[in-house]
Structures are given as structure tokens and as C-alpha cells.
Amino acid sequence: MGKIILRLDRVMADRKISLKELSERVGVSNVNLSKMKTGKISAIRFSTLEAICEALNCQPGDVLEYDPNAAGDPAEEE
């Protein structure tokens, strides 16, 4: 089964925006954004995704990517 990957790090680098600045714009803690950036989350609220897209001037498809060959979370498959 594939996996949806959050490519926040790539979009932030393209926009030359720091984690701290994005955190302030979006209203999400540095810790939570860091988890998103490193792929250590399993869900994201639409409201958070909307705020990120607004702050980065991008579309959801710019930060979300589906990899059909990536292994999903084993805990979710039980």
C-alpha cells in the first residue's frame, strides 16, 4: 500500500522561509511544524493545510505527494 508524503521541507526551501517564520504565519508550534517537515505525523487538519498553503502561496498538491511504492504505517495495516 502506498503512502502520502508531506513535502513541506521542499516548499519551504523553494520559498526561502524558515520554520520559525512559517510557525508565526500559520499559528502552529515549531515542534508540530518540525514533525510535519520530517514526516513524523500521520494526519493533518484541513484548516492547518489551508493555513500552510496560504502562508506559502501554494496548492495542497505542492506539499502533499502520493508515493504508491512507499510502505504505509504497519500499525495502520493491522
Biopython code that builds the backbone (N, CA, C, O; Angstrom):
import numpy as np
from Bio.PDB.StructureBuilder import StructureBuilder

atoms = [
    (1, "MET", "N", (0.838, -1.186, 0.000)),
    (1, "MET", "CA", (0.000, 0.000, 0.000)),
    (1, "MET", "C", (0.882, 1.249, 0.000)),
    (1, "MET", "O", (1.917, 1.277, 0.667)),
    (2, "GLY", "N", (0.490, 2.251, -0.724)),
    (2, "GLY", "CA", (1.256, 3.485, -0.839)),
    (2, "GLY", "C", (1.136, 4.372, 0.385)),
    (2, "GLY", "O", (0.533, 4.004, 1.393)),
    (3, "LYS", "N", (1.723, 5.543, 0.269)),
    (3, "LYS", "CA", (1.768, 6.468, 1.393)),
    (3, "LYS", "C", (1.723, 7.899, 0.883)),
    (3, "LYS", "O", (2.317, 8.218, -0.147)),
    (4, "ILE", "N", (1.014, 8.765, 1.611)),
    (4, "ILE", "CA", (1.016, 10.191, 1.307)),
    (4, "ILE", "C", (2.168, 10.818, 2.077)),
    (4, "ILE", "O", (2.305, 10.618, 3.284)),
    (5, "ILE", "N", (2.988, 11.571, 1.372)),
    (5, "ILE", "CA", (4.177, 12.182, 1.954)),
    (5, "ILE", "C", (4.009, 13.696, 1.959)),
    (5, "ILE", "O", (3.600, 14.287, 0.960)),
    (6, "LEU", "N", (4.327, 14.315, 3.083)),
    (6, "LEU", "CA", (4.268, 15.764, 3.212)),
    (6, "LEU", "C", (5.615, 16.335, 2.780)),
    (6, "LEU", "O", (6.640, 16.035, 3.392)),
    (7, "ARG", "N", (5.619, 17.142, 1.750)),
    (7, "ARG", "CA", (6.848, 17.726, 1.201)),
    (7, "ARG", "C", (7.027, 19.182, 1.651)),
    (7, "ARG", "O", (7.432, 20.043, 0.869)),
    (8, "LEU", "N", (6.723, 19.431, 2.904)),
    (8, "LEU", "CA", (6.798, 20.782, 3.442)),
    (8, "LEU", "C", (8.216, 21.338, 3.353)),
    (8, "LEU", "O", (8.399, 22.518, 3.053)),
    (9, "ASP", "N", (9.215, 20.505, 3.608)),
    (9, "ASP", "CA", (10.608, 20.958, 3.565)),
    (9, "ASP", "C", (10.983, 21.505, 2.195)),
    (9, "ASP", "O", (11.666, 22.524, 2.096)),
    (10, "ARG", "N", (10.541, 20.837, 1.149)),
    (10, "ARG", "CA", (10.859, 21.260, -0.219)),
    (10, "ARG", "C", (10.214, 22.609, -0.548)),
    (10, "ARG", "O", (10.860, 23.489, -1.116)),
    (11, "VAL", "N", (8.936, 22.766, -0.187)),
    (11, "VAL", "CA", (8.229, 24.011, -0.494)),
    (11, "VAL", "C", (8.803, 25.164, 0.333)),
    (11, "VAL", "O", (8.948, 26.278, -0.169)),
    (12, "MET", "N", (9.128, 24.894, 1.595)),
    (12, "MET", "CA", (9.739, 25.934, 2.433)),
    (12, "MET", "C", (11.079, 26.381, 1.846)),
    (12, "MET", "O", (11.376, 27.576, 1.829)),
    (13, "ALA", "N", (11.877, 25.452, 1.372)),
    (13, "ALA", "CA", (13.173, 25.790, 0.771)),
    (13, "ALA", "C", (12.975, 26.613, -0.498)),
    (13, "ALA", "O", (13.696, 27.585, -0.727)),
    (14, "ASP", "N", (12.000, 26.227, -1.325)),
    (14, "ASP", "CA", (11.710, 26.974, -2.556)),
    (14, "ASP", "C", (11.291, 28.408, -2.252)),
    (14, "ASP", "O", (11.636, 29.336, -2.984)),
    (15, "ARG", "N", (10.535, 28.578, -1.153)),
    (15, "ARG", "CA", (10.018, 29.902, -0.780)),
    (15, "ARG", "C", (10.991, 30.664, 0.129)),
    (15, "ARG", "O", (10.754, 31.822, 0.471)),
    (16, "LYS", "N", (12.088, 29.998, 0.513)),
    (16, "LYS", "CA", (13.096, 30.589, 1.409)),
    (16, "LYS", "C", (12.459, 31.109, 2.699)),
    (16, "LYS", "O", (12.669, 32.255, 3.095)),
    (17, "ILE", "N", (11.686, 30.249, 3.338)),
    (17, "ILE", "CA", (11.014, 30.613, 4.580)),
    (17, "ILE", "C", (11.484, 29.671, 5.691)),
    (17, "ILE", "O", (11.599, 28.462, 5.490)),
    (18, "SER", "N", (11.749, 30.239, 6.845)),
    (18, "SER", "CA", (12.227, 29.435, 7.974)),
    (18, "SER", "C", (11.056, 28.789, 8.706)),
    (18, "SER", "O", (9.902, 29.190, 8.554)),
    (19, "LEU", "N", (11.385, 27.788, 9.495)),
    (19, "LEU", "CA", (10.382, 27.111, 10.309)),
    (19, "LEU", "C", (9.736, 28.097, 11.275)),
    (19, "LEU", "O", (8.523, 28.067, 11.483)),
    (20, "LYS", "N", (10.544, 28.964, 11.858)),
    (20, "LYS", "CA", (10.040, 29.954, 12.818)),
    (20, "LYS", "C", (9.052, 30.909, 12.143)),
    (20, "LYS", "O", (7.987, 31.196, 12.689)),
    (21, "GLU", "N", (9.412, 31.395, 10.958)),
    (21, "GLU", "CA", (8.536, 32.328, 10.247)),
    (21, "GLU", "C", (7.229, 31.651, 9.840)),
    (21, "GLU", "O", (6.155, 32.235, 9.987)),
    (22, "LEU", "N", (7.314, 30.431, 9.332)),
    (22, "LEU", "CA", (6.102, 29.711, 8.943)),
    (22, "LEU", "C", (5.229, 29.450, 10.162)),
    (22, "LEU", "O", (4.005, 29.569, 10.091)),
    (23, "SER", "N", (5.849, 29.096, 11.271)),
    (23, "SER", "CA", (5.124, 28.854, 12.515)),
    (23, "SER", "C", (4.319, 30.084, 12.921)),
    (23, "SER", "O", (3.157, 29.973, 13.311)),
    (24, "GLU", "N", (4.941, 31.252, 12.829)),
    (24, "GLU", "CA", (4.261, 32.501, 13.185)),
    (24, "GLU", "C", (3.118, 32.805, 12.227)),
    (24, "GLU", "O", (2.049, 33.237, 12.658)),
    (25, "ARG", "N", (3.330, 32.588, 10.945)),
    (25, "ARG", "CA", (2.288, 32.868, 9.944)),
    (25, "ARG", "C", (1.098, 31.923, 10.062)),
    (25, "ARG", "O", (-0.049, 32.334, 9.888)),
    (26, "VAL", "N", (1.374, 30.655, 10.358)),
    (26, "VAL", "CA", (0.334, 29.623, 10.354)),
    (26, "VAL", "C", (-0.348, 29.489, 11.711)),
    (26, "VAL", "O", (-1.511, 29.095, 11.787)),
    (27, "GLY", "N", (0.378, 29.817, 12.786)),
    (27, "GLY", "CA", (-0.183, 29.661, 14.124)),
    (27, "GLY", "C", (-0.067, 28.240, 14.644)),
    (27, "GLY", "O", (-0.895, 27.791, 15.436)),
    (28, "VAL", "N", (0.961, 27.534, 14.196)),
    (28, "VAL", "CA", (1.243, 26.167, 14.635)),
    (28, "VAL", "C", (2.626, 26.194, 15.280)),
    (28, "VAL", "O", (3.518, 26.897, 14.805)),
    (29, "SER", "N", (2.804, 25.444, 16.346)),
    (29, "SER", "CA", (4.078, 25.463, 17.066)),
    (29, "SER", "C", (5.232, 24.970, 16.195)),
    (29, "SER", "O", (5.040, 24.202, 15.251)),
    (30, "ASN", "N", (6.438, 25.433, 16.538)),
    (30, "ASN", "CA", (7.646, 24.964, 15.848)),
    (30, "ASN", "C", (7.761, 23.450, 15.923)),
    (30, "ASN", "O", (8.141, 22.798, 14.950)),
    (31, "VAL", "N", (7.430, 22.895, 17.090)),
    (31, "VAL", "CA", (7.536, 21.448, 17.298)),
    (31, "VAL", "C", (6.638, 20.699, 16.317)),
    (31, "VAL", "O", (7.081, 19.751, 15.669)),
    (32, "ASN", "N", (5.381, 21.122, 16.205)),
    (32, "ASN", "CA", (4.454, 20.437, 15.299)),
    (32, "ASN", "C", (4.849, 20.622, 13.835)),
    (32, "ASN", "O", (4.749, 19.684, 13.044)),
    (33, "LEU", "N", (5.294, 21.818, 13.472)),
    (33, "LEU", "CA", (5.745, 22.024, 12.088)),
    (33, "LEU", "C", (6.984, 21.196, 11.791)),
    (33, "LEU", "O", (7.139, 20.677, 10.686)),
    (34, "SER", "N", (7.856, 21.074, 12.767)),
    (34, "SER", "CA", (9.053, 20.252, 12.586)),
    (34, "SER", "C", (8.678, 18.793, 12.351)),
    (34, "SER", "O", (9.286, 18.116, 11.522)),
    (35, "LYS", "N", (7.678, 18.311, 13.081)),
    (35, "LYS", "CA", (7.199, 16.936, 12.880)),
    (35, "LYS", "C", (6.623, 16.772, 11.479)),
    (35, "LYS", "O", (6.837, 15.749, 10.827)),
    (36, "MET", "N", (5.885, 17.793, 11.015)),
    (36, "MET", "CA", (5.336, 17.740, 9.657)),
    (36, "MET", "C", (6.466, 17.717, 8.635)),
    (36, "MET", "O", (6.445, 16.945, 7.676)),
    (37, "LYS", "N", (7.447, 18.579, 8.861)),
    (37, "LYS", "CA", (8.567, 18.719, 7.930)),
    (37, "LYS", "C", (9.368, 17.425, 7.810)),
    (37, "LYS", "O", (9.869, 17.100, 6.734)),
    (38, "THR", "N", (9.488, 16.693, 8.903)),
    (38, "THR", "CA", (10.272, 15.454, 8.900)),
    (38, "THR", "C", (9.424, 14.211, 8.655)),
    (38, "THR", "O", (9.937, 13.092, 8.676)),
    (39, "GLY", "N", (8.115, 14.408, 8.421)),
    (39, "GLY", "CA", (7.249, 13.281, 8.097)),
    (39, "GLY", "C", (6.845, 12.430, 9.279)),
    (39, "GLY", "O", (6.487, 11.265, 9.107)),
    (40, "LYS", "N", (6.896, 12.983, 10.469)),
    (40, "LYS", "CA", (6.573, 12.214, 11.668)),
    (40, "LYS", "C", (5.139, 12.432, 12.139)),
    (40, "LYS", "O", (4.855, 12.371, 13.335)),
    (41, "ILE", "N", (4.247, 12.684, 11.201)),
    (41, "ILE", "CA", (2.828, 12.815, 11.531)),
    (41, "ILE", "C", (2.042, 11.843, 10.664)),
    (41, "ILE", "O", (2.502, 11.437, 9.597)),
    (42, "SER", "N", (0.860, 11.475, 11.127)),
    (42, "SER", "CA", (0.031, 10.562, 10.339)),
    (42, "SER", "C", (-1.254, 11.231, 9.860)),
    (42, "SER", "O", (-2.027, 10.631, 9.114)),
    (43, "ALA", "N", (-1.484, 12.479, 10.291)),
    (43, "ALA", "CA", (-2.696, 13.192, 9.885)),
    (43, "ALA", "C", (-2.428, 14.694, 9.936)),
    (43, "ALA", "O", (-1.549, 15.160, 10.661)),
    (44, "ILE", "N", (-3.201, 15.433, 9.155)),
    (44, "ILE", "CA", (-3.127, 16.893, 9.175)),
    (44, "ILE", "C", (-4.542, 17.424, 8.988)),
    (44, "ILE", "O", (-5.289, 16.929, 8.145)),
    (45, "ARG", "N", (-4.904, 18.422, 9.766)),
    (45, "ARG", "CA", (-6.237, 19.030, 9.632)),
    (45, "ARG", "C", (-6.278, 19.862, 8.351)),
    (45, "ARG", "O", (-5.283, 20.463, 7.946)),
    (46, "PHE", "N", (-7.456, 19.881, 7.726)),
    (46, "PHE", "CA", (-7.613, 20.714, 6.535)),
    (46, "PHE", "C", (-7.344, 22.172, 6.866)),
    (46, "PHE", "O", (-6.754, 22.885, 6.055)),
    (47, "SER", "N", (-7.761, 22.631, 8.038)),
    (47, "SER", "CA", (-7.538, 24.034, 8.416)),
    (47, "SER", "C", (-6.041, 24.346, 8.496)),
    (47, "SER", "O", (-5.614, 25.438, 8.121)),
    (48, "THR", "N", (-5.249, 23.394, 8.981)),
    (48, "THR", "CA", (-3.796, 23.582, 9.041)),
    (48, "THR", "C", (-3.209, 23.581, 7.636)),
    (48, "THR", "O", (-2.358, 24.410, 7.315)),
    (49, "LEU", "N", (-3.659, 22.660, 6.805)),
    (49, "LEU", "CA", (-3.190, 22.597, 5.420)),
    (49, "LEU", "C", (-3.537, 23.889, 4.676)),
    (49, "LEU", "O", (-2.719, 24.412, 3.919)),
    (50, "GLU", "N", (-4.751, 24.400, 4.894)),
    (50, "GLU", "CA", (-5.161, 25.661, 4.268)),
    (50, "GLU", "C", (-4.258, 26.806, 4.710)),
    (50, "GLU", "O", (-3.836, 27.617, 3.885)),
    (51, "ALA", "N", (-3.959, 26.878, 6.010)),
    (51, "ALA", "CA", (-3.106, 27.946, 6.536)),
    (51, "ALA", "C", (-1.689, 27.847, 5.968)),
    (51, "ALA", "O", (-1.077, 28.863, 5.640)),
    (52, "ILE", "N", (-1.175, 26.635, 5.854)),
    (52, "ILE", "CA", (0.160, 26.431, 5.278)),
    (52, "ILE", "C", (0.173, 26.869, 3.818)),
    (52, "ILE", "O", (1.090, 27.566, 3.382)),
    (53, "CYS", "N", (-0.840, 26.463, 3.069)),
    (53, "CYS", "CA", (-0.917, 26.836, 1.651)),
    (53, "CYS", "C", (-1.036, 28.349, 1.482)),
    (53, "CYS", "O", (-0.438, 28.926, 0.575)),
    (54, "GLU", "N", (-1.805, 28.982, 2.353)),
    (54, "GLU", "CA", (-1.941, 30.438, 2.280)),
    (54, "GLU", "C", (-0.608, 31.113, 2.594)),
    (54, "GLU", "O", (-0.201, 32.039, 1.892)),
    (55, "ALA", "N", (0.070, 30.656, 3.639)),
    (55, "ALA", "CA", (1.345, 31.255, 4.047)),
    (55, "ALA", "C", (2.434, 31.052, 2.998)),
    (55, "ALA", "O", (3.283, 31.922, 2.803)),
    (56, "LEU", "N", (2.409, 29.907, 2.326)),
    (56, "LEU", "CA", (3.440, 29.591, 1.332)),
    (56, "LEU", "C", (3.021, 29.920, -0.097)),
    (56, "LEU", "O", (3.787, 29.723, -1.040)),
    (57, "ASN", "N", (1.787, 30.429, -0.249)),
    (57, "ASN", "CA", (1.255, 30.764, -1.568)),
    (57, "ASN", "C", (1.389, 29.571, -2.518)),
    (57, "ASN", "O", (2.002, 29.659, -3.581)),
    (58, "CYS", "N", (0.789, 28.450, -2.090)),
    (58, "CYS", "CA", (0.889, 27.225, -2.881)),
    (58, "CYS", "C", (-0.430, 26.459, -2.832)),
    (58, "CYS", "O", (-1.367, 26.866, -2.145)),
    (59, "GLN", "N", (-0.495, 25.374, -3.548)),
    (59, "GLN", "CA", (-1.652, 24.496, -3.575)),
    (59, "GLN", "C", (-1.372, 23.258, -2.719)),
    (59, "GLN", "O", (-0.209, 22.920, -2.498)),
    (60, "PRO", "N", (-2.420, 22.573, -2.229)),
    (60, "PRO", "CA", (-2.197, 21.357, -1.440)),
    (60, "PRO", "C", (-1.316, 20.336, -2.159)),
    (60, "PRO", "O", (-0.516, 19.652, -1.520)),
    (61, "GLY", "N", (-1.455, 20.229, -3.458)),
    (61, "GLY", "CA", (-0.646, 19.287, -4.225)),
    (61, "GLY", "C", (0.838, 19.629, -4.249)),
    (61, "GLY", "O", (1.669, 18.788, -4.592)),
    (62, "ASP", "N", (1.169, 20.864, -3.884)),
    (62, "ASP", "CA", (2.576, 21.249, -3.799)),
    (62, "ASP", "C", (3.236, 20.687, -2.546)),
    (62, "ASP", "O", (4.446, 20.458, -2.534)),
    (63, "VAL", "N", (2.452, 20.462, -1.489)),
    (63, "VAL", "CA", (3.017, 19.965, -0.228)),
    (63, "VAL", "C", (2.677, 18.506, 0.044)),
    (63, "VAL", "O", (3.307, 17.875, 0.894)),
    (64, "LEU", "N", (1.693, 17.962, -0.661)),
    (64, "LEU", "CA", (1.319, 16.560, -0.484)),
    (64, "LEU", "C", (1.677, 15.776, -1.737)),
    (64, "LEU", "O", (1.453, 16.233, -2.858)),
    (65, "GLU", "N", (2.232, 14.598, -1.533)),
    (65, "GLU", "CA", (2.618, 13.745, -2.659)),
    (65, "GLU", "C", (2.264, 12.300, -2.322)),
    (65, "GLU", "O", (2.501, 11.839, -1.206)),
    (66, "TYR", "N", (1.701, 11.597, -3.284)),
    (66, "TYR", "CA", (1.374, 10.183, -3.090)),
    (66, "TYR", "C", (2.456, 9.325, -3.721)),
    (66, "TYR", "O", (2.764, 9.457, -4.906)),
    (67, "ASP", "N", (3.026, 8.443, -2.909)),
    (67, "ASP", "CA", (4.046, 7.510, -3.398)),
    (67, "ASP", "C", (3.459, 6.106, -3.329)),
    (67, "ASP", "O", (3.379, 5.530, -2.243)),
    (68, "PRO", "N", (3.046, 5.540, -4.465)),
    (68, "PRO", "CA", (2.412, 4.219, -4.452)),
    (68, "PRO", "C", (3.360, 3.097, -4.041)),
    (68, "PRO", "O", (2.910, 2.010, -3.679)),
    (69, "ASN", "N", (4.660, 3.348, -4.093)),
    (69, "ASN", "CA", (5.640, 2.313, -3.752)),
    (69, "ASN", "C", (6.137, 2.380, -2.316)),
    (69, "ASN", "O", (6.834, 1.475, -1.856)),
    (70, "ALA", "N", (5.784, 3.447, -1.603)),
    (70, "ALA", "CA", (6.241, 3.590, -0.216)),
    (70, "ALA", "C", (5.426, 2.685, 0.694)),
    (70, "ALA", "O", (4.232, 2.472, 0.480)),
    (71, "ALA", "N", (6.081, 2.167, 1.696)),
    (71, "ALA", "CA", (5.386, 1.322, 2.674)),
    (71, "ALA", "C", (4.583, 2.212, 3.603)),
    (71, "ALA", "O", (5.084, 3.225, 4.092)),
    (72, "GLY", "N", (3.338, 1.832, 3.846)),
    (72, "GLY", "CA", (2.499, 2.555, 4.785)),
    (72, "GLY", "C", (2.894, 2.246, 6.211)),
    (72, "GLY", "O", (3.802, 1.448, 6.448)),
    (73, "ASP", "N", (2.228, 2.864, 7.155)),
    (73, "ASP", "CA", (2.472, 2.637, 8.578)),
    (73, "ASP", "C", (1.989, 1.242, 8.945)),
    (73, "ASP", "O", (0.804, 0.951, 8.785)),
    (74, "PRO", "N", (2.872, 0.364, 9.435)),
    (74, "PRO", "CA", (2.462, -1.008, 9.772)),
    (74, "PRO", "C", (1.340, -1.050, 10.805)),
    (74, "PRO", "O", (0.523, -1.970, 10.778)),
    (75, "ALA", "N", (1.283, -0.090, 11.704)),
    (75, "ALA", "CA", (0.236, -0.064, 12.730)),
    (75, "ALA", "C", (-1.140, 0.142, 12.105)),
    (75, "ALA", "O", (-2.144, -0.345, 12.625)),
    (76, "GLU", "N", (-1.182, 0.869, 10.981)),
    (76, "GLU", "CA", (-2.454, 1.131, 10.317)),
    (76, "GLU", "C", (-2.959, -0.088, 9.560)),
    (76, "GLU", "O", (-4.147, -0.167, 9.250)),
    (77, "GLU", "N", (-2.083, -1.037, 9.256)),
    (77, "GLU", "CA", (-2.469, -2.194, 8.452)),
    (77, "GLU", "C", (-3.001, -3.347, 9.289)),
    (77, "GLU", "O", (-3.488, -4.331, 8.732)),
    (78, "GLU", "N", (-2.922, -3.250, 10.611)),
    (78, "GLU", "CA", (-3.391, -4.338, 11.479)),
    (78, "GLU", "C", (-4.893, -4.371, 11.580)),
    (78, "GLU", "O", (-5.446, -5.226, 12.272)),
]
sb = StructureBuilder()
sb.init_structure("model")
sb.init_model(0)
sb.init_chain("A")
sb.init_seg("    ")
for serial, (resi, resn, name, xyz) in enumerate(atoms, 1):
    if name == "N":
        sb.init_residue(resn, " ", resi, " ")
    sb.init_atom(name, np.array(xyz, "f"), 0.0, 1.0, " ", f" {name:<3s}", serial, name[0])
structure = sb.get_structure()
